[in-house]
């Protein structure tokens, strides 16, 4: 039996699901535009893909963890840090317009053919969310299994910055509230709203293969603490992520 883990104070017991086949996919294409070579650039002394890889390998529930990439260079770095790279992704699945769901469908079907197995579930681990913790992965997968959901996504509670109740548009030089309703000045009266994050997408095998999506309106969810939320798109995100990694390491060493 695995260790007790918690997310926002909710403890669960995580067991290795020996009777379930669960594929973990780390998608990492080579053509990053915003930050060149982003997926193998060193973030606080480790290639970016290493964070998703190390976290995924700690999971009590993932039975096969793979790196899906179109780049031989990324594949070599992946292998050097202990990741399984069972194929090179077709170029048409690594363009700016390629859909993540198609990348996942290719990974599932290719791995099933290679291993002669049918997966029950799949989970994606985005390299651009390097602060994701193993408890987030295992909690999402256990929630997926226990509640018989077709998918589970990660959410985080929005703070005052970016809250839709405080948003405006500018039309002809004048402010206009984005949402109808009275002005809100007391933050205690603002409704709690949650934002989807890129940390974890867990779903049944058949959801992408039969319905061409990774989540639905009926998806289950796990709520992730704000300090673990980052999606690296540009250099400013990178600076924040590097500072956050160093901070977390200091906290663990206290």
C-alpha atoms as a printed R data frame, in Angstrom:
    type eleno elety resid chain resno       x      y       z
1   ATOM     1    CA   UNK     A     1   0.000  0.000   0.000
2   ATOM     2    CA   UNK     A     2   1.269  3.446  -0.894
3   ATOM     3    CA   UNK     A     3   1.697  6.418   1.376
4   ATOM     4    CA   UNK     A     4  -1.086  8.673   2.560
5   ATOM     5    CA   UNK     A     5  -1.226 11.787   0.398
6   ATOM     6    CA   UNK     A     6  -3.283 14.936   0.558
7   ATOM     7    CA   UNK     A     7  -4.444 17.783  -1.631
8   ATOM     8    CA   UNK     A     8  -6.047 20.804   0.019
9   ATOM     9    CA   UNK     A     9  -6.313 18.875   3.249
10  ATOM    10    CA   UNK     A    10  -8.164 15.865   1.813
11  ATOM    11    CA   UNK     A    11  -6.258 12.706   2.601
12  ATOM    12    CA   UNK     A    12  -6.509  9.590   0.503
13  ATOM    13    CA   UNK     A    13  -4.733  6.273   0.498
14  ATOM    14    CA   UNK     A    14  -3.077  5.499  -2.784
15  ATOM    15    CA   UNK     A    15  -2.512  1.884  -3.831
16  ATOM    16    CA   UNK     A    16  -0.566  0.673  -6.795
17  ATOM    17    CA   UNK     A    17  -3.264 -0.272  -9.262
18  ATOM    18    CA   UNK     A    18  -1.802 -3.590 -10.364
19  ATOM    19    CA   UNK     A    19  -5.084 -4.577 -12.008
20  ATOM    20    CA   UNK     A    20  -5.252 -1.364 -14.065
21  ATOM    21    CA   UNK     A    21  -3.139 -0.372 -17.028
22  ATOM    22    CA   UNK     A    22  -2.440  3.355 -16.808
23  ATOM    23    CA   UNK     A    23  -0.392  5.199 -19.401
24  ATOM    24    CA   UNK     A    24   1.380  8.424 -18.461
25  ATOM    25    CA   UNK     A    25   2.336 10.640 -21.395
26  ATOM    26    CA   UNK     A    26   4.784 13.539 -21.324
27  ATOM    27    CA   UNK     A    27   4.245 15.467 -24.586
28  ATOM    28    CA   UNK     A    28   7.338 17.446 -25.615
29  ATOM    29    CA   UNK     A    29   7.662 18.633 -29.188
30  ATOM    30    CA   UNK     A    30  10.810 20.155 -30.596
31  ATOM    31    CA   UNK     A    31   9.446 23.269 -32.281
32  ATOM    32    CA   UNK     A    32   8.938 25.612 -29.333
33  ATOM    33    CA   UNK     A    33   8.565 29.184 -30.581
34  ATOM    34    CA   UNK     A    34   8.245 31.320 -27.433
35  ATOM    35    CA   UNK     A    35  11.297 29.795 -25.733
36  ATOM    36    CA   UNK     A    36  13.607 27.966 -28.176
37  ATOM    37    CA   UNK     A    37  14.516 24.417 -27.065
38  ATOM    38    CA   UNK     A    38  12.243 24.967 -24.061
39  ATOM    39    CA   UNK     A    39  11.661 21.323 -23.219
40  ATOM    40    CA   UNK     A    40  15.353 20.542 -22.753
41  ATOM    41    CA   UNK     A    41  16.531 23.924 -21.485
42  ATOM    42    CA   UNK     A    42  17.819 23.687 -17.921
43  ATOM    43    CA   UNK     A    43  15.470 25.013 -15.267
44  ATOM    44    CA   UNK     A    44  17.343 25.304 -11.971
45  ATOM    45    CA   UNK     A    45  20.000 22.800 -13.161
46  ATOM    46    CA   UNK     A    46  17.695 20.185 -14.750
47  ATOM    47    CA   UNK     A    47  16.144 19.895 -18.233
48  ATOM    48    CA   UNK     A    48  12.534 21.030 -18.122
49  ATOM    49    CA   UNK     A    49  11.221 17.581 -19.098
50  ATOM    50    CA   UNK     A    50  12.985 16.103 -16.061
51  ATOM    51    CA   UNK     A    51  10.423 17.605 -13.697
52  ATOM    52    CA   UNK     A    52   7.468 15.851 -15.308
53  ATOM    53    CA   UNK     A    53   9.577 12.712 -15.694
54  ATOM    54    CA   UNK     A    54  10.713 12.524 -12.075
55  ATOM    55    CA   UNK     A    55   7.221 13.266 -10.778
56  ATOM    56    CA   UNK     A    56   5.589 10.705 -13.060
57  ATOM    57    CA   UNK     A    57   8.087  8.016 -12.086
58  ATOM    58    CA   UNK     A    58   7.179  8.520  -8.418
59  ATOM    59    CA   UNK     A    59   3.516  7.803  -9.102
60  ATOM    60    CA   UNK     A    60   2.045  4.758  -7.395
61  ATOM    61    CA   UNK     A    61  -0.510  4.382 -10.149
62  ATOM    62    CA   UNK     A    62   1.076  4.978 -13.555
63  ATOM    63    CA   UNK     A    63   2.121  1.630 -15.011
64  ATOM    64    CA   UNK     A    64   3.848  2.945 -18.147
65  ATOM    65    CA   UNK     A    65   5.362  6.424 -18.365
66  ATOM    66    CA   UNK     A    66   6.563  7.605 -21.767
67  ATOM    67    CA   UNK     A    67   7.953 10.697 -23.452
68  ATOM    68    CA   UNK     A    68   6.244 11.540 -26.752
69  ATOM    69    CA   UNK     A    69   8.429 13.752 -28.946
70  ATOM    70    CA   UNK     A    70   9.213 14.378 -32.602
71  ATOM    71    CA   UNK     A    71  12.758 15.488 -31.753
72  ATOM    72    CA   UNK     A    72  15.740 13.133 -31.680
73  ATOM    73    CA   UNK     A    73  17.540 15.642 -29.436
74  ATOM    74    CA   UNK     A    74  14.711 15.711 -26.893
75  ATOM    75    CA   UNK     A    75  14.484 11.915 -27.094
76  ATOM    76    CA   UNK     A    76  18.192 11.588 -26.275
77  ATOM    77    CA   UNK     A    77  17.871 13.905 -23.289
78  ATOM    78    CA   UNK     A    78  14.815 11.950 -22.168
79  ATOM    79    CA   UNK     A    79  16.662  8.651 -22.283
80  ATOM    80    CA   UNK     A    80  19.635 10.180 -20.430
81  ATOM    81    CA   UNK     A    81  17.401 11.105 -17.486
82  ATOM    82    CA   UNK     A    82  15.717  7.694 -17.367
83  ATOM    83    CA   UNK     A    83  12.579  8.229 -19.447
84  ATOM    84    CA   UNK     A    84  11.128  5.669 -21.807
85  ATOM    85    CA   UNK     A    85  11.009  6.965 -25.399
86  ATOM    86    CA   UNK     A    86   9.393  4.078 -27.306
87  ATOM    87    CA   UNK     A    87   8.835  5.964 -30.574
88  ATOM    88    CA   UNK     A    88   9.484  9.228 -32.393
89  ATOM    89    CA   UNK     A    89   6.264 11.121 -32.895
90  ATOM    90    CA   UNK     A    90   5.245 11.785 -36.526
91  ATOM    91    CA   UNK     A    91   6.035 15.318 -37.694
92  ATOM    92    CA   UNK     A    92   2.393 16.056 -38.487
93  ATOM    93    CA   UNK     A    93   1.649 15.642 -34.780
94  ATOM    94    CA   UNK     A    94   4.266 18.223 -33.796
95  ATOM    95    CA   UNK     A    95   3.163 21.335 -35.669
96  ATOM    96    CA   UNK     A    96   1.842 24.563 -34.154
97  ATOM    97    CA   UNK     A    97  -1.676 23.444 -35.033
98  ATOM    98    CA   UNK     A    98  -1.390 19.827 -33.900
99  ATOM    99    CA   UNK     A    99  -3.959 18.930 -31.241
100 ATOM   100    CA   UNK     A   100  -2.975 17.413 -27.920
101 ATOM   101    CA   UNK     A   101  -5.808 14.891 -28.208
102 ATOM   102    CA   UNK     A   102  -4.291 13.555 -31.457
103 ATOM   103    CA   UNK     A   103  -0.887 13.265 -29.789
104 ATOM   104    CA   UNK     A   104  -2.485 11.263 -26.982
105 ATOM   105    CA   UNK     A   105  -4.438  9.010 -29.338
106 ATOM   106    CA   UNK     A   106  -1.228  8.227 -31.213
107 ATOM   107    CA   UNK     A   107   0.590  7.454 -27.953
108 ATOM   108    CA   UNK     A   108  -2.159  5.140 -26.671
109 ATOM   109    CA   UNK     A   109  -2.537  3.167 -29.899
110 ATOM   110    CA   UNK     A   110   1.207  2.898 -30.501
111 ATOM   111    CA   UNK     A   111   1.920  1.705 -26.984
112 ATOM   112    CA   UNK     A   112  -0.958 -0.769 -27.050
113 ATOM   113    CA   UNK     A   113   0.429 -2.271 -30.233
114 ATOM   114    CA   UNK     A   114   3.985 -2.380 -28.892
115 ATOM   115    CA   UNK     A   115   3.070 -3.888 -25.526
116 ATOM   116    CA   UNK     A   116   0.063 -5.947 -26.587
117 ATOM   117    CA   UNK     A   117  -2.074 -4.377 -23.878
118 ATOM   118    CA   UNK     A   118  -5.243 -2.293 -23.681
119 ATOM   119    CA   UNK     A   119  -4.979  0.646 -21.312
120 ATOM   120    CA   UNK     A   120  -7.734  1.503 -18.885
121 ATOM   121    CA   UNK     A   121  -6.704  5.094 -18.263
122 ATOM   122    CA   UNK     A   122  -4.251  7.748 -19.383
123 ATOM   123    CA   UNK     A   123  -2.789 10.858 -17.779
124 ATOM   124    CA   UNK     A   124  -0.861 13.699 -19.411
125 ATOM   125    CA   UNK     A   125   1.975 15.458 -17.609
126 ATOM   126    CA   UNK     A   126   2.874 18.772 -19.218
127 ATOM   127    CA   UNK     A   127   6.570 19.752 -19.031
128 ATOM   128    CA   UNK     A   128   5.411 23.381 -18.929
129 ATOM   129    CA   UNK     A   129   3.902 22.751 -15.472
130 ATOM   130    CA   UNK     A   130   7.094 21.740 -13.634
131 ATOM   131    CA   UNK     A   131   5.700 22.385 -10.152
132 ATOM   132    CA   UNK     A   132   3.193 19.521 -10.365
133 ATOM   133    CA   UNK     A   133   3.578 17.108  -7.453
134 ATOM   134    CA   UNK     A   134   3.091 13.352  -7.409
135 ATOM   135    CA   UNK     A   135   0.080 13.670  -5.083
136 ATOM   136    CA   UNK     A   136  -1.707 15.712  -7.740
137 ATOM   137    CA   UNK     A   137  -1.262 12.896 -10.258
138 ATOM   138    CA   UNK     A   138  -2.251 10.061  -7.962
139 ATOM   139    CA   UNK     A   139  -5.199 11.937  -6.496
140 ATOM   140    CA   UNK     A   140  -6.549 12.664  -9.983
141 ATOM   141    CA   UNK     A   141  -6.158  9.037 -11.062
142 ATOM   142    CA   UNK     A   142  -7.715  7.639  -7.900
143 ATOM   143    CA   UNK     A   143 -10.599 10.100  -8.240
144 ATOM   144    CA   UNK     A   144 -11.011  8.959 -11.839
145 ATOM   145    CA   UNK     A   145 -11.190  5.313 -10.821
146 ATOM   146    CA   UNK     A   146 -13.144  5.532  -7.562
147 ATOM   147    CA   UNK     A   147 -15.871  7.809  -8.879
148 ATOM   148    CA   UNK     A   148 -16.042  6.190 -12.300
149 ATOM   149    CA   UNK     A   149 -15.593  9.540 -14.047
150 ATOM   150    CA   UNK     A   150 -14.593  9.671 -17.699
151 ATOM   151    CA   UNK     A   151 -12.027 12.377 -16.927
152 ATOM   152    CA   UNK     A   152 -10.492 14.462 -14.156
153 ATOM   153    CA   UNK     A   153  -8.949 17.895 -14.604
154 ATOM   154    CA   UNK     A   154  -6.919 20.103 -12.271
155 ATOM   155    CA   UNK     A   155  -8.277 23.428 -11.051
156 ATOM   156    CA   UNK     A   156  -7.018 26.225  -8.862
157 ATOM   157    CA   UNK     A   157  -8.905 28.920  -6.953
158 ATOM   158    CA   UNK     A   158  -8.642 32.289  -8.676
159 ATOM   159    CA   UNK     A   159  -7.377 35.177  -6.598
160 ATOM   160    CA   UNK     A   160  -8.350 38.827  -6.915
161 ATOM   161    CA   UNK     A   161  -6.047 39.377  -9.864
162 ATOM   162    CA   UNK     A   162  -7.841 38.272 -12.993
163 ATOM   163    CA   UNK     A   163 -11.148 37.565 -11.269
164 ATOM   164    CA   UNK     A   164 -13.974 38.082 -13.813
165 ATOM   165    CA   UNK     A   165 -16.018 40.165 -11.350
166 ATOM   166    CA   UNK     A   166 -13.235 42.750 -11.484
167 ATOM   167    CA   UNK     A   167 -12.665 42.698 -15.238
168 ATOM   168    CA   UNK     A   168 -13.472 45.468 -17.685
169 ATOM   169    CA   UNK     A   169 -13.395 46.042 -21.392
170 ATOM   170    CA   UNK     A   170 -12.519 49.369 -23.004
171 ATOM   171    CA   UNK     A   171 -14.853 50.543 -25.731
172 ATOM   172    CA   UNK     A   172 -14.407 53.946 -27.380
173 ATOM   173    CA   UNK     A   173 -12.130 54.963 -24.527
174 ATOM   174    CA   UNK     A   174 -14.684 54.100 -21.836
175 ATOM   175    CA   UNK     A   175 -14.681 51.333 -19.240
176 ATOM   176    CA   UNK     A   176 -17.361 48.690 -19.371
177 ATOM   177    CA   UNK     A   177 -17.730 45.820 -16.893
178 ATOM   178    CA   UNK     A   178 -17.104 42.455 -18.469
179 ATOM   179    CA   UNK     A   179 -19.887 40.884 -16.409
180 ATOM   180    CA   UNK     A   180 -23.193 42.473 -15.565
181 ATOM   181    CA   UNK     A   181 -23.916 43.268 -11.943
182 ATOM   182    CA   UNK     A   182 -23.067 45.775  -9.237
183 ATOM   183    CA   UNK     A   183 -19.578 46.949  -8.459
184 ATOM   184    CA   UNK     A   184 -17.942 44.769  -5.819
185 ATOM   185    CA   UNK     A   185 -15.576 46.442  -3.369
186 ATOM   186    CA   UNK     A   186 -15.465 43.859  -0.583
187 ATOM   187    CA   UNK     A   187 -13.369 40.843  -1.578
188 ATOM   188    CA   UNK     A   188 -15.330 38.664   0.876
189 ATOM   189    CA   UNK     A   189 -18.391 39.071  -1.318
190 ATOM   190    CA   UNK     A   190 -16.695 37.868  -4.478
191 ATOM   191    CA   UNK     A   191 -17.816 34.411  -5.537
192 ATOM   192    CA   UNK     A   192 -15.165 31.708  -5.513
193 ATOM   193    CA   UNK     A   193 -14.235 30.829  -9.072
194 ATOM   194    CA   UNK     A   194 -11.860 28.102 -10.201
195 ATOM   195    CA   UNK     A   195  -9.596 28.126 -13.232
196 ATOM   196    CA   UNK     A   196  -8.517 25.042 -15.195
197 ATOM   197    CA   UNK     A   197  -4.757 24.478 -14.994
198 ATOM   198    CA   UNK     A   198  -2.405 22.406 -17.117
199 ATOM   199    CA   UNK     A   199  -1.001 20.323 -14.270
200 ATOM   200    CA   UNK     A   200  -2.997 17.121 -14.760
201 ATOM   201    CA   UNK     A   201  -5.448 15.698 -17.289
202 ATOM   202    CA   UNK     A   202  -6.527 12.158 -16.440
203 ATOM   203    CA   UNK     A   203  -9.094 10.303 -18.519
204 ATOM   204    CA   UNK     A   204 -10.397  6.936 -19.594
205 ATOM   205    CA   UNK     A   205  -8.750  5.384 -22.636
206 ATOM   206    CA   UNK     A   206 -11.959  5.544 -24.648
207 ATOM   207    CA   UNK     A   207 -12.578  9.257 -24.143
208 ATOM   208    CA   UNK     A   208 -10.021 10.485 -26.714
209 ATOM   209    CA   UNK     A   209 -10.347  7.452 -28.970
210 ATOM   210    CA   UNK     A   210 -14.136  7.481 -29.207
211 ATOM   211    CA   UNK     A   211 -15.075 11.083 -28.426
212 ATOM   212    CA   UNK     A   212 -11.988 13.010 -29.588
213 ATOM   213    CA   UNK     A   213 -11.624 14.969 -26.313
214 ATOM   214    CA   UNK     A   214  -9.606 14.774 -23.102
215 ATOM   215    CA   UNK     A   215 -12.258 16.182 -20.768
216 ATOM   216    CA   UNK     A   216 -15.968 16.994 -20.735
217 ATOM   217    CA   UNK     A   217 -18.521 19.141 -18.922
218 ATOM   218    CA   UNK     A   218 -18.995 16.240 -16.522
219 ATOM   219    CA   UNK     A   219 -15.299 15.911 -15.672
220 ATOM   220    CA   UNK     A   220 -14.268 15.322 -12.111
221 ATOM   221    CA   UNK     A   221 -11.618 17.591 -10.674
222 ATOM   222    CA   UNK     A   222  -8.817 18.044  -8.174
223 ATOM   223    CA   UNK     A   223  -8.013 21.449  -6.721
224 ATOM   224    CA   UNK     A   224  -4.331 22.339  -6.671
225 ATOM   225    CA   UNK     A   225  -2.789 24.928  -4.382
226 ATOM   226    CA   UNK     A   226  -1.716 28.208  -5.960
227 ATOM   227    CA   UNK     A   227   1.990 27.692  -5.247
228 ATOM   228    CA   UNK     A   228   2.083 24.727  -7.644
229 ATOM   229    CA   UNK     A   229   0.498 26.570 -10.568
230 ATOM   230    CA   UNK     A   230   2.721 27.768 -13.388
231 ATOM   231    CA   UNK     A   231   2.481 27.342 -17.133
232 ATOM   232    CA   UNK     A   232   5.705 28.311 -18.877
233 ATOM   233    CA   UNK     A   233   4.987 30.190 -22.084
234 ATOM   234    CA   UNK     A   234   7.565 32.971 -22.057
235 ATOM   235    CA   UNK     A   235  10.745 34.174 -20.360
236 ATOM   236    CA   UNK     A   236   8.884 35.857 -17.497
237 ATOM   237    CA   UNK     A   237   7.151 32.551 -16.711
238 ATOM   238    CA   UNK     A   238  10.554 30.877 -16.801
239 ATOM   239    CA   UNK     A   239  12.000 33.337 -14.268
240 ATOM   240    CA   UNK     A   240   9.053 32.769 -11.938
241 ATOM   241    CA   UNK     A   241   9.265 28.978 -12.281
242 ATOM   242    CA   UNK     A   242  12.999 28.961 -11.538
243 ATOM   243    CA   UNK     A   243  12.474 31.094  -8.430
244 ATOM   244    CA   UNK     A   244   9.634 28.807  -7.309
245 ATOM   245    CA   UNK     A   245  11.773 25.680  -7.744
246 ATOM   246    CA   UNK     A   246  14.607 27.173  -5.687
247 ATOM   247    CA   UNK     A   247  12.124 28.228  -2.993
248 ATOM   248    CA   UNK     A   248  10.608 24.742  -2.796
249 ATOM   249    CA   UNK     A   249  14.043 23.171  -2.464
250 ATOM   250    CA   UNK     A   250  14.914 25.485   0.412
251 ATOM   251    CA   UNK     A   251  11.633 24.640   2.145
252 ATOM   252    CA   UNK     A   252  12.298 20.904   1.834
253 ATOM   253    CA   UNK     A   253  15.811 21.295   3.266
254 ATOM   254    CA   UNK     A   254  14.669 23.147   6.392
